[in-house]
Amino acid sequence: MRYYAFSYDEDSIIFYVDGEPMQEYEGGLPKERMRLYVNTWFPTWLNGEEFSSDRYTYVDWIEH
């Protein structure tokens, strides 16, 4: 099982996999409140092979 997370503030967003930072984006981020939609995708920066069949994501918690 893998653990995915992100840290978001007004200047940057960092995506983590199993506690390790994998990708960071700076600038151009929204300044207003947003809704959070949770889905699963296979980003090009994540090592490994894309799955050939459907997978599911179970969200255990969301913390503000």
CHARMM internal coordinates of N, CA and C (Angstrom, degrees):
IC EDIT
DIST 1 N 1 CA 1.4376
DIST 1 CA 1 C 1.5249
ANGL 1 N 1 CA 1 C 108.87
DIST 1 C 2 N 1.2997
ANGL 1 CA 1 C 2 N 116.16
DIHE 1 N 1 CA 1 C 2 N 138.26
DIST 2 N 2 CA 1.4623
ANGL 1 C 2 N 2 CA 121.18
DIHE 1 CA 1 C 2 N 2 CA 176.87
DIST 2 CA 2 C 1.5229
ANGL 2 N 2 CA 2 C 109.70
DIHE 1 C 2 N 2 CA 2 C -107.94
DIST 2 C 3 N 1.3314
ANGL 2 CA 2 C 3 N 115.63
DIHE 2 N 2 CA 2 C 3 N 153.57
DIST 3 N 3 CA 1.4537
ANGL 2 C 3 N 3 CA 121.73
DIHE 2 CA 2 C 3 N 3 CA 176.41
DIST 3 CA 3 C 1.5166
ANGL 3 N 3 CA 3 C 108.61
DIHE 2 C 3 N 3 CA 3 C -114.88
DIST 3 C 4 N 1.3154
ANGL 3 CA 3 C 4 N 116.07
DIHE 3 N 3 CA 3 C 4 N 123.99
DIST 4 N 4 CA 1.4566
ANGL 3 C 4 N 4 CA 122.75
DIHE 3 CA 3 C 4 N 4 CA -179.34
DIST 4 CA 4 C 1.5229
ANGL 4 N 4 CA 4 C 108.89
DIHE 3 C 4 N 4 CA 4 C -111.32
DIST 4 C 5 N 1.3196
ANGL 4 CA 4 C 5 N 116.14
DIHE 4 N 4 CA 4 C 5 N 141.13
DIST 5 N 5 CA 1.4567
ANGL 4 C 5 N 5 CA 120.88
DIHE 4 CA 4 C 5 N 5 CA 179.53
DIST 5 CA 5 C 1.5142
ANGL 5 N 5 CA 5 C 109.10
DIHE 4 C 5 N 5 CA 5 C -151.94
DIST 5 C 6 N 1.3341
ANGL 5 CA 5 C 6 N 114.76
DIHE 5 N 5 CA 5 C 6 N 164.72
DIST 6 N 6 CA 1.4532
ANGL 5 C 6 N 6 CA 119.15
DIHE 5 CA 5 C 6 N 6 CA 170.44
DIST 6 CA 6 C 1.5089
ANGL 6 N 6 CA 6 C 109.04
DIHE 5 C 6 N 6 CA 6 C -145.23
DIST 6 C 7 N 1.3131
ANGL 6 CA 6 C 7 N 114.94
DIHE 6 N 6 CA 6 C 7 N 150.61
DIST 7 N 7 CA 1.4512
ANGL 6 C 7 N 7 CA 123.37
DIHE 6 CA 6 C 7 N 7 CA 177.02
DIST 7 CA 7 C 1.5205
ANGL 7 N 7 CA 7 C 106.97
DIHE 6 C 7 N 7 CA 7 C -117.50
DIST 7 C 8 N 1.3182
ANGL 7 CA 7 C 8 N 116.12
DIHE 7 N 7 CA 7 C 8 N 124.14
DIST 8 N 8 CA 1.4634
ANGL 7 C 8 N 8 CA 121.24
DIHE 7 CA 7 C 8 N 8 CA -173.63
DIST 8 CA 8 C 1.5164
ANGL 8 N 8 CA 8 C 109.99
DIHE 7 C 8 N 8 CA 8 C -125.95
DIST 8 C 9 N 1.3134
ANGL 8 CA 8 C 9 N 117.38
DIHE 8 N 8 CA 8 C 9 N 129.51
DIST 9 N 9 CA 1.4611
ANGL 8 C 9 N 9 CA 121.41
DIHE 8 CA 8 C 9 N 9 CA 169.35
DIST 9 CA 9 C 1.5224
ANGL 9 N 9 CA 9 C 108.17
DIHE 8 C 9 N 9 CA 9 C -137.42
DIST 9 C 10 N 1.2942
ANGL 9 CA 9 C 10 N 118.21
DIHE 9 N 9 CA 9 C 10 N -175.22
DIST 10 N 10 CA 1.4735
ANGL 9 C 10 N 10 CA 120.12
DIHE 9 CA 9 C 10 N 10 CA -173.75
DIST 10 CA 10 C 1.5250
ANGL 10 N 10 CA 10 C 113.74
DIHE 9 C 10 N 10 CA 10 C -68.36
DIST 10 C 11 N 1.3265
ANGL 10 CA 10 C 11 N 118.33
DIHE 10 N 10 CA 10 C 11 N -15.13
DIST 11 N 11 CA 1.4637
ANGL 10 C 11 N 11 CA 121.19
DIHE 10 CA 10 C 11 N 11 CA -177.38
DIST 11 CA 11 C 1.5278
ANGL 11 N 11 CA 11 C 114.99
DIHE 10 C 11 N 11 CA 11 C -108.05
DIST 11 C 12 N 1.3362
ANGL 11 CA 11 C 12 N 117.41
DIHE 11 N 11 CA 11 C 12 N -23.32
DIST 12 N 12 CA 1.4682
ANGL 11 C 12 N 12 CA 118.51
DIHE 11 CA 11 C 12 N 12 CA -175.51
DIST 12 CA 12 C 1.5272
ANGL 12 N 12 CA 12 C 110.94
DIHE 11 C 12 N 12 CA 12 C -158.47
DIST 12 C 13 N 1.3162
ANGL 12 CA 12 C 13 N 114.23
DIHE 12 N 12 CA 12 C 13 N 164.92
DIST 13 N 13 CA 1.4590
ANGL 12 C 13 N 13 CA 121.80
DIHE 12 CA 12 C 13 N 13 CA 172.10
DIST 13 CA 13 C 1.5301
ANGL 13 N 13 CA 13 C 106.96
DIHE 12 C 13 N 13 CA 13 C -135.60
DIST 13 C 14 N 1.3308
ANGL 13 CA 13 C 14 N 116.04
DIHE 13 N 13 CA 13 C 14 N 135.17
DIST 14 N 14 CA 1.4614
ANGL 13 C 14 N 14 CA 121.86
DIHE 13 CA 13 C 14 N 14 CA -179.26
DIST 14 CA 14 C 1.5295
ANGL 14 N 14 CA 14 C 108.03
DIHE 13 C 14 N 14 CA 14 C -123.58
DIST 14 C 15 N 1.3334
ANGL 14 CA 14 C 15 N 116.49
DIHE 14 N 14 CA 14 C 15 N 130.06
DIST 15 N 15 CA 1.4535
ANGL 14 C 15 N 15 CA 122.67
DIHE 14 CA 14 C 15 N 15 CA 177.28
DIST 15 CA 15 C 1.5239
ANGL 15 N 15 CA 15 C 109.36
DIHE 14 C 15 N 15 CA 15 C -100.51
DIST 15 C 16 N 1.3432
ANGL 15 CA 15 C 16 N 116.29
DIHE 15 N 15 CA 15 C 16 N 134.26
DIST 16 N 16 CA 1.4627
ANGL 15 C 16 N 16 CA 122.58
DIHE 15 CA 15 C 16 N 16 CA -177.99
DIST 16 CA 16 C 1.5270
ANGL 16 N 16 CA 16 C 110.39
DIHE 15 C 16 N 16 CA 16 C -119.47
DIST 16 C 17 N 1.3196
ANGL 16 CA 16 C 17 N 116.04
DIHE 16 N 16 CA 16 C 17 N 147.67
DIST 17 N 17 CA 1.4611
ANGL 16 C 17 N 17 CA 122.83
DIHE 16 CA 16 C 17 N 17 CA 170.06
DIST 17 CA 17 C 1.5251
ANGL 17 N 17 CA 17 C 106.04
DIHE 16 C 17 N 17 CA 17 C -128.52
DIST 17 C 18 N 1.3109
ANGL 17 CA 17 C 18 N 116.22
DIHE 17 N 17 CA 17 C 18 N 121.15
DIST 18 N 18 CA 1.4689
ANGL 17 C 18 N 18 CA 122.44
DIHE 17 CA 17 C 18 N 18 CA -177.96
DIST 18 CA 18 C 1.5221
ANGL 18 N 18 CA 18 C 112.28
DIHE 17 C 18 N 18 CA 18 C 51.86
DIST 18 C 19 N 1.3216
ANGL 18 CA 18 C 19 N 116.03
DIHE 18 N 18 CA 18 C 19 N 40.10
DIST 19 N 19 CA 1.4626
ANGL 18 C 19 N 19 CA 121.67
DIHE 18 CA 18 C 19 N 19 CA 176.50
DIST 19 CA 19 C 1.5115
ANGL 19 N 19 CA 19 C 115.61
DIHE 18 C 19 N 19 CA 19 C 82.81
DIST 19 C 20 N 1.3176
ANGL 19 CA 19 C 20 N 118.27
DIHE 19 N 19 CA 19 C 20 N -5.24
DIST 20 N 20 CA 1.4634
ANGL 19 C 20 N 20 CA 122.40
DIHE 19 CA 19 C 20 N 20 CA -179.24
DIST 20 CA 20 C 1.5298
ANGL 20 N 20 CA 20 C 110.02
DIHE 19 C 20 N 20 CA 20 C -99.58
DIST 20 C 21 N 1.3462
ANGL 20 CA 20 C 21 N 118.36
DIHE 20 N 20 CA 20 C 21 N 128.78
DIST 21 N 21 CA 1.4649
ANGL 20 C 21 N 21 CA 119.44
DIHE 20 CA 20 C 21 N 21 CA 176.89
DIST 21 CA 21 C 1.5281
ANGL 21 N 21 CA 21 C 110.46
DIHE 20 C 21 N 21 CA 21 C -65.51
DIST 21 C 22 N 1.3408
ANGL 21 CA 21 C 22 N 116.00
DIHE 21 N 21 CA 21 C 22 N 130.40
DIST 22 N 22 CA 1.4576
ANGL 21 C 22 N 22 CA 121.10
DIHE 21 CA 21 C 22 N 22 CA -176.32
DIST 22 CA 22 C 1.5334
ANGL 22 N 22 CA 22 C 112.48
DIHE 21 C 22 N 22 CA 22 C -111.64
DIST 22 C 23 N 1.3326
ANGL 22 CA 22 C 23 N 117.07
DIHE 22 N 22 CA 22 C 23 N -33.02
DIST 23 N 23 CA 1.4641
ANGL 22 C 23 N 23 CA 120.35
DIHE 22 CA 22 C 23 N 23 CA -176.48
DIST 23 CA 23 C 1.5200
ANGL 23 N 23 CA 23 C 108.51
DIHE 22 C 23 N 23 CA 23 C -155.95
DIST 23 C 24 N 1.3330
ANGL 23 CA 23 C 24 N 116.26
DIHE 23 N 23 CA 23 C 24 N 140.63
DIST 24 N 24 CA 1.4607
ANGL 23 C 24 N 24 CA 121.30
DIHE 23 CA 23 C 24 N 24 CA 177.66
DIST 24 CA 24 C 1.5189
ANGL 24 N 24 CA 24 C 109.33
DIHE 23 C 24 N 24 CA 24 C -131.60
DIST 24 C 25 N 1.3240
ANGL 24 CA 24 C 25 N 115.27
DIHE 24 N 24 CA 24 C 25 N 138.23
DIST 25 N 25 CA 1.4591
ANGL 24 C 25 N 25 CA 121.74
DIHE 24 CA 24 C 25 N 25 CA 175.07
DIST 25 CA 25 C 1.5143
ANGL 25 N 25 CA 25 C 107.87
DIHE 24 C 25 N 25 CA 25 C -122.48
DIST 25 C 26 N 1.3219
ANGL 25 CA 25 C 26 N 116.16
DIHE 25 N 25 CA 25 C 26 N 136.80
DIST 26 N 26 CA 1.4597
ANGL 25 C 26 N 26 CA 121.43
DIHE 25 CA 25 C 26 N 26 CA 178.81
DIST 26 CA 26 C 1.5165
ANGL 26 N 26 CA 26 C 109.54
DIHE 25 C 26 N 26 CA 26 C -124.57
DIST 26 C 27 N 1.3245
ANGL 26 CA 26 C 27 N 116.02
DIHE 26 N 26 CA 26 C 27 N 142.89
DIST 27 N 27 CA 1.4593
ANGL 26 C 27 N 27 CA 121.13
DIHE 26 CA 26 C 27 N 27 CA 177.16
DIST 27 CA 27 C 1.5146
ANGL 27 N 27 CA 27 C 112.69
DIHE 26 C 27 N 27 CA 27 C 74.79
DIST 27 C 28 N 1.3272
ANGL 27 CA 27 C 28 N 115.69
DIHE 27 N 27 CA 27 C 28 N 158.79
DIST 28 N 28 CA 1.4469
ANGL 27 C 28 N 28 CA 121.75
DIHE 27 CA 27 C 28 N 28 CA 177.29
DIST 28 CA 28 C 1.5170
ANGL 28 N 28 CA 28 C 114.01
DIHE 27 C 28 N 28 CA 28 C 71.14
DIST 28 C 29 N 1.3195
ANGL 28 CA 28 C 29 N 117.31
DIHE 28 N 28 CA 28 C 29 N 15.76
DIST 29 N 29 CA 1.4562
ANGL 28 C 29 N 29 CA 120.93
DIHE 28 CA 28 C 29 N 29 CA -178.41
DIST 29 CA 29 C 1.5272
ANGL 29 N 29 CA 29 C 110.38
DIHE 28 C 29 N 29 CA 29 C -91.53
DIST 29 C 30 N 1.3294
ANGL 29 CA 29 C 30 N 117.88
DIHE 29 N 29 CA 29 C 30 N 150.33
DIST 30 N 30 CA 1.4690
ANGL 29 C 30 N 30 CA 120.69
DIHE 29 CA 29 C 30 N 30 CA -179.65
DIST 30 CA 30 C 1.5231
ANGL 30 N 30 CA 30 C 111.94
DIHE 29 C 30 N 30 CA 30 C -60.34
DIST 30 C 31 N 1.3022
ANGL 30 CA 30 C 31 N 116.27
DIHE 30 N 30 CA 30 C 31 N 145.22
DIST 31 N 31 CA 1.4706
ANGL 30 C 31 N 31 CA 121.98
DIHE 30 CA 30 C 31 N 31 CA 177.83
DIST 31 CA 31 C 1.5233
ANGL 31 N 31 CA 31 C 111.80
DIHE 30 C 31 N 31 CA 31 C -99.44
DIST 31 C 32 N 1.3218
ANGL 31 CA 31 C 32 N 117.61
DIHE 31 N 31 CA 31 C 32 N -17.04
DIST 32 N 32 CA 1.4620
ANGL 31 C 32 N 32 CA 122.45
DIHE 31 CA 31 C 32 N 32 CA -178.04
DIST 32 CA 32 C 1.5244
ANGL 32 N 32 CA 32 C 110.46
DIHE 31 C 32 N 32 CA 32 C -95.84
DIST 32 C 33 N 1.3237
ANGL 32 CA 32 C 33 N 116.49
DIHE 32 N 32 CA 32 C 33 N 164.68
DIST 33 N 33 CA 1.4627
ANGL 32 C 33 N 33 CA 121.61
DIHE 32 CA 32 C 33 N 33 CA 176.25
DIST 33 CA 33 C 1.5191
ANGL 33 N 33 CA 33 C 109.93
DIHE 32 C 33 N 33 CA 33 C -62.57
DIST 33 C 34 N 1.3282
ANGL 33 CA 33 C 34 N 115.64
DIHE 33 N 33 CA 33 C 34 N 149.62
DIST 34 N 34 CA 1.4615
ANGL 33 C 34 N 34 CA 120.81
DIHE 33 CA 33 C 34 N 34 CA -179.42
DIST 34 CA 34 C 1.5249
ANGL 34 N 34 CA 34 C 109.46
DIHE 33 C 34 N 34 CA 34 C -134.74
DIST 34 C 35 N 1.3156
ANGL 34 CA 34 C 35 N 115.71
DIHE 34 N 34 CA 34 C 35 N 164.77
DIST 35 N 35 CA 1.4638
ANGL 34 C 35 N 35 CA 121.40
DIHE 34 CA 34 C 35 N 35 CA 170.01
DIST 35 CA 35 C 1.5270
ANGL 35 N 35 CA 35 C 107.74
DIHE 34 C 35 N 35 CA 35 C -88.10
DIST 35 C 36 N 1.3007
ANGL 35 CA 35 C 36 N 115.89
DIHE 35 N 35 CA 35 C 36 N 150.53
DIST 36 N 36 CA 1.4613
ANGL 35 C 36 N 36 CA 121.25
DIHE 35 CA 35 C 36 N 36 CA 178.51
DIST 36 CA 36 C 1.5236
ANGL 36 N 36 CA 36 C 108.70
DIHE 35 C 36 N 36 CA 36 C -103.82
DIST 36 C 37 N 1.3192
ANGL 36 CA 36 C 37 N 116.33
DIHE 36 N 36 CA 36 C 37 N 121.07
DIST 37 N 37 CA 1.4555
ANGL 36 C 37 N 37 CA 122.68
DIHE 36 CA 36 C 37 N 37 CA 174.04
DIST 37 CA 37 C 1.5222
ANGL 37 N 37 CA 37 C 107.48
DIHE 36 C 37 N 37 CA 37 C -112.17
DIST 37 C 38 N 1.3112
ANGL 37 CA 37 C 38 N 116.63
DIHE 37 N 37 CA 37 C 38 N 130.86
DIST 38 N 38 CA 1.4573
ANGL 37 C 38 N 38 CA 120.98
DIHE 37 CA 37 C 38 N 38 CA -177.20
DIST 38 CA 38 C 1.5216
ANGL 38 N 38 CA 38 C 108.90
DIHE 37 C 38 N 38 CA 38 C -109.12
DIST 38 C 39 N 1.3259
ANGL 38 CA 38 C 39 N 115.93
DIHE 38 N 38 CA 38 C 39 N 126.27
DIST 39 N 39 CA 1.4539
ANGL 38 C 39 N 39 CA 120.90
DIHE 38 CA 38 C 39 N 39 CA 174.97
DIST 39 CA 39 C 1.5277
ANGL 39 N 39 CA 39 C 108.67
DIHE 38 C 39 N 39 CA 39 C -147.49
DIST 39 C 40 N 1.2969
ANGL 39 CA 39 C 40 N 116.41
DIHE 39 N 39 CA 39 C 40 N -178.79
DIST 40 N 40 CA 1.4524
ANGL 39 C 40 N 40 CA 121.77
DIHE 39 CA 39 C 40 N 40 CA -178.80
DIST 40 CA 40 C 1.5185
ANGL 40 N 40 CA 40 C 109.12
DIHE 39 C 40 N 40 CA 40 C -121.36
DIST 40 C 41 N 1.3025
ANGL 40 CA 40 C 41 N 116.97
DIHE 40 N 40 CA 40 C 41 N 137.77
DIST 41 N 41 CA 1.4518
ANGL 40 C 41 N 41 CA 121.98
DIHE 40 CA 40 C 41 N 41 CA 175.94
DIST 41 CA 41 C 1.5213
ANGL 41 N 41 CA 41 C 107.35
DIHE 40 C 41 N 41 CA 41 C -147.28
DIST 41 C 42 N 1.2907
ANGL 41 CA 41 C 42 N 117.01
DIHE 41 N 41 CA 41 C 42 N 169.10
DIST 42 N 42 CA 1.4604
ANGL 41 C 42 N 42 CA 121.25
DIHE 41 CA 41 C 42 N 42 CA 179.11
DIST 42 CA 42 C 1.5245
ANGL 42 N 42 CA 42 C 107.65
DIHE 41 C 42 N 42 CA 42 C -116.91
DIST 42 C 43 N 1.3388
ANGL 42 CA 42 C 43 N 117.50
DIHE 42 N 42 CA 42 C 43 N 93.86
DIST 43 N 43 CA 1.4637
ANGL 42 C 43 N 43 CA 120.13
DIHE 42 CA 42 C 43 N 43 CA -178.16
DIST 43 CA 43 C 1.5277
ANGL 43 N 43 CA 43 C 111.97
DIHE 42 C 43 N 43 CA 43 C -69.40
DIST 43 C 44 N 1.3084
ANGL 43 CA 43 C 44 N 116.43
DIHE 43 N 43 CA 43 C 44 N 151.64
DIST 44 N 44 CA 1.4655
ANGL 43 C 44 N 44 CA 121.02
DIHE 43 CA 43 C 44 N 44 CA -178.14
DIST 44 CA 44 C 1.5276
ANGL 44 N 44 CA 44 C 112.41
DIHE 43 C 44 N 44 CA 44 C -66.36
DIST 44 C 45 N 1.3519
ANGL 44 CA 44 C 45 N 118.15
DIHE 44 N 44 CA 44 C 45 N -22.95
DIST 45 N 45 CA 1.4546
ANGL 44 C 45 N 45 CA 119.64
DIHE 44 CA 44 C 45 N 45 CA -178.71
DIST 45 CA 45 C 1.5197
ANGL 45 N 45 CA 45 C 112.93
DIHE 44 C 45 N 45 CA 45 C -83.97
DIST 45 C 46 N 1.3443
ANGL 45 CA 45 C 46 N 119.12
DIHE 45 N 45 CA 45 C 46 N -3.98
DIST 46 N 46 CA 1.4526
ANGL 45 C 46 N 46 CA 121.76
DIHE 45 CA 45 C 46 N 46 CA 178.28
DIST 46 CA 46 C 1.5251
ANGL 46 N 46 CA 46 C 109.17
DIHE 45 C 46 N 46 CA 46 C -90.55
DIST 46 C 47 N 1.3194
ANGL 46 CA 46 C 47 N 116.61
DIHE 46 N 46 CA 46 C 47 N 123.71
DIST 47 N 47 CA 1.4666
ANGL 46 C 47 N 47 CA 120.78
DIHE 46 CA 46 C 47 N 47 CA -178.35
DIST 47 CA 47 C 1.5196
ANGL 47 N 47 CA 47 C 111.42
DIHE 46 C 47 N 47 CA 47 C -64.44
DIST 47 C 48 N 1.3044
ANGL 47 CA 47 C 48 N 116.21
DIHE 47 N 47 CA 47 C 48 N 151.91
DIST 48 N 48 CA 1.4566
ANGL 47 C 48 N 48 CA 121.73
DIHE 47 CA 47 C 48 N 48 CA 176.82
DIST 48 CA 48 C 1.5124
ANGL 48 N 48 CA 48 C 111.13
DIHE 47 C 48 N 48 CA 48 C 115.32
DIST 48 C 49 N 1.3158
ANGL 48 CA 48 C 49 N 114.69
DIHE 48 N 48 CA 48 C 49 N -175.07
DIST 49 N 49 CA 1.4462
ANGL 48 C 49 N 49 CA 120.69
DIHE 48 CA 48 C 49 N 49 CA -179.08
DIST 49 CA 49 C 1.5171
ANGL 49 N 49 CA 49 C 110.55
DIHE 48 C 49 N 49 CA 49 C -105.79
DIST 49 C 50 N 1.3052
ANGL 49 CA 49 C 50 N 116.14
DIHE 49 N 49 CA 49 C 50 N 143.10
DIST 50 N 50 CA 1.4477
ANGL 49 C 50 N 50 CA 121.41
DIHE 49 CA 49 C 50 N 50 CA 177.17
DIST 50 CA 50 C 1.5311
ANGL 50 N 50 CA 50 C 109.13
DIHE 49 C 50 N 50 CA 50 C -65.79
DIST 50 C 51 N 1.3311
ANGL 50 CA 50 C 51 N 116.42
DIHE 50 N 50 CA 50 C 51 N 141.27
DIST 51 N 51 CA 1.4661
ANGL 50 C 51 N 51 CA 120.60
DIHE 50 CA 50 C 51 N 51 CA -179.82
DIST 51 CA 51 C 1.5201
ANGL 51 N 51 CA 51 C 110.54
DIHE 50 C 51 N 51 CA 51 C -68.24
DIST 51 C 52 N 1.3176
ANGL 51 CA 51 C 52 N 116.25
DIHE 51 N 51 CA 51 C 52 N 145.63
DIST 52 N 52 CA 1.4614
ANGL 51 C 52 N 52 CA 120.71
DIHE 51 CA 51 C 52 N 52 CA -179.04
DIST 52 CA 52 C 1.5227
ANGL 52 N 52 CA 52 C 112.25
DIHE 51 C 52 N 52 CA 52 C -91.12
DIST 52 C 53 N 1.3328
ANGL 52 CA 52 C 53 N 118.22
DIHE 52 N 52 CA 52 C 53 N -7.20
DIST 53 N 53 CA 1.4617
ANGL 52 C 53 N 53 CA 120.91
DIHE 52 CA 52 C 53 N 53 CA 178.02
DIST 53 CA 53 C 1.5285
ANGL 53 N 53 CA 53 C 109.21
DIHE 52 C 53 N 53 CA 53 C -136.40
DIST 53 C 54 N 1.3166
ANGL 53 CA 53 C 54 N 116.71
DIHE 53 N 53 CA 53 C 54 N 171.62
DIST 54 N 54 CA 1.4587
ANGL 53 C 54 N 54 CA 121.67
DIHE 53 CA 53 C 54 N 54 CA -178.06
DIST 54 CA 54 C 1.5212
ANGL 54 N 54 CA 54 C 111.63
DIHE 53 C 54 N 54 CA 54 C -62.05
DIST 54 C 55 N 1.3320
ANGL 54 CA 54 C 55 N 115.36
DIHE 54 N 54 CA 54 C 55 N 146.37
DIST 55 N 55 CA 1.4596
ANGL 54 C 55 N 55 CA 123.03
DIHE 54 CA 54 C 55 N 55 CA 173.74
DIST 55 CA 55 C 1.5246
ANGL 55 N 55 CA 55 C 106.71
DIHE 54 C 55 N 55 CA 55 C -130.80
DIST 55 C 56 N 1.3192
ANGL 55 CA 55 C 56 N 116.62
DIHE 55 N 55 CA 55 C 56 N 166.19
DIST 56 N 56 CA 1.4534
ANGL 55 C 56 N 56 CA 121.43
DIHE 55 CA 55 C 56 N 56 CA -177.76
DIST 56 CA 56 C 1.5199
ANGL 56 N 56 CA 56 C 110.06
DIHE 55 C 56 N 56 CA 56 C -125.98
DIST 56 C 57 N 1.3162
ANGL 56 CA 56 C 57 N 115.13
DIHE 56 N 56 CA 56 C 57 N 150.14
DIST 57 N 57 CA 1.4580
ANGL 56 C 57 N 57 CA 121.87
DIHE 56 CA 56 C 57 N 57 CA 177.34
DIST 57 CA 57 C 1.5179
ANGL 57 N 57 CA 57 C 108.39
DIHE 56 C 57 N 57 CA 57 C -115.59
DIST 57 C 58 N 1.3209
ANGL 57 CA 57 C 58 N 116.16
DIHE 57 N 57 CA 57 C 58 N 129.31
DIST 58 N 58 CA 1.4524
ANGL 57 C 58 N 58 CA 121.52
DIHE 57 CA 57 C 58 N 58 CA 175.38
DIST 58 CA 58 C 1.5218
ANGL 58 N 58 CA 58 C 107.43
DIHE 57 C 58 N 58 CA 58 C -110.38
DIST 58 C 59 N 1.3133
ANGL 58 CA 58 C 59 N 117.23
DIHE 58 N 58 CA 58 C 59 N 124.01
DIST 59 N 59 CA 1.4663
ANGL 58 C 59 N 59 CA 122.24
DIHE 58 CA 58 C 59 N 59 CA -179.15
DIST 59 CA 59 C 1.5207
ANGL 59 N 59 CA 59 C 107.57
DIHE 58 C 59 N 59 CA 59 C -96.10
DIST 59 C 60 N 1.3289
ANGL 59 CA 59 C 60 N 116.09
DIHE 59 N 59 CA 59 C 60 N 118.45
DIST 60 N 60 CA 1.4503
ANGL 59 C 60 N 60 CA 121.53
DIHE 59 CA 59 C 60 N 60 CA -178.56
DIST 60 CA 60 C 1.5299
ANGL 60 N 60 CA 60 C 111.37
DIHE 59 C 60 N 60 CA 60 C -85.43
DIST 60 C 61 N 1.3316
ANGL 60 CA 60 C 61 N 116.75
DIHE 60 N 60 CA 60 C 61 N -40.88
DIST 61 N 61 CA 1.4552
ANGL 60 C 61 N 61 CA 119.91
DIHE 60 CA 60 C 61 N 61 CA 177.61
DIST 61 CA 61 C 1.5219
ANGL 61 N 61 CA 61 C 110.21
DIHE 60 C 61 N 61 CA 61 C -158.15
DIST 61 C 62 N 1.3321
ANGL 61 CA 61 C 62 N 113.07
DIHE 61 N 61 CA 61 C 62 N 155.97
DIST 62 N 62 CA 1.4639
ANGL 61 C 62 N 62 CA 122.03
DIHE 61 CA 61 C 62 N 62 CA 171.99
DIST 62 CA 62 C 1.5159
ANGL 62 N 62 CA 62 C 105.83
DIHE 61 C 62 N 62 CA 62 C -130.48
DIST 62 C 63 N 1.3140
ANGL 62 CA 62 C 63 N 114.90
DIHE 62 N 62 CA 62 C 63 N 125.58
DIST 63 N 63 CA 1.4577
ANGL 62 C 63 N 63 CA 119.99
DIHE 62 CA 62 C 63 N 63 CA -175.41
DIST 63 CA 63 C 1.5197
ANGL 63 N 63 CA 63 C 109.64
DIHE 62 C 63 N 63 CA 63 C -118.70
DIST 63 C 64 N 1.2908
ANGL 63 CA 63 C 64 N 116.07
DIHE 63 N 63 CA 63 C 64 N 137.79
DIST 64 N 64 CA 1.4696
ANGL 63 C 64 N 64 CA 121.44
DIHE 63 CA 63 C 64 N 64 CA 178.78
DIST 64 CA 64 C 1.5050
ANGL 64 N 64 CA 64 C 109.08
DIHE 63 C 64 N 64 CA 64 C -101.62
END
COOR INIT
IC SEED 1 N 1 CA 1 C
IC BUILD
